[in-house]
Amino acid sequence: MTSLQVDHLDQRANPLDILEAMFQANEWPFERSDEEELVVETTGGWCDYRLLFVWREDMHAFYYTCSFEMKIPTEHRKPVCELLALINEKMWMGHFDLCSESGSPTYRHTIPTRGMSGFSVEQLEDLMDIALAECERFYPAFQFLLWGGYKPEEAVQAALLDCQGEA
C-alpha cells in the first residue's frame, strides 16, 4: 500500500476516516456502513481476505479482523480448534479464532486507545500488514489439516517450515 500524506487529516479523528482516505488513495474498494465500521477486501498470496475495522470511541477501542475465504466443515471444527490453540501460542500480537457464524478462521486484535493522541497512517498500515502477514503465514496450516490429513501439530510445523535455496 502506498503511504498517504496526512497533512489534511487530523490524527486524533476517527481512525476509520484515515483508513478510508488510505483506501481511496490506493483505489481499494471498501464499504463503510457507518461512522464505526469499515470493510475492505484484498487478495493475498493464498486467498482473498476480508478486513473489518471497528472504532468504538465510547469504549476507547479500535478492533479489527482479517478473515480467510475458507469455510471449516462442522466435522473438522474440533481439530481446527486444536490447531488454533497451537497457532495462538506462536502469535505475538492478536490471535486467531473460528467465527461461529461463517465458520471461517479469523485473525482478531483490539487496541485500547484511551490516552492515545490518535493513529498515524503508518500505524494503521502496520496493523493491516501484521494481520495479512499472519493470515498468509498460517493459511497453509489450515490446508494441511483439512485437505492433507495432517494432525494439528504437524500442520503448524509444516506451515512454519522455512524453505531455503532453489529447486
Beta strands, then each sheet from edge to edge (+ up, - down):
strand 1: 30-34
strand 2: 37-43
strand 3: 48-56
strand 4: 61-68
strand 5: 95-98
strand 6: 105-112
sheet 1: 1+ 2- 3+ 4- 6+ 5-
end
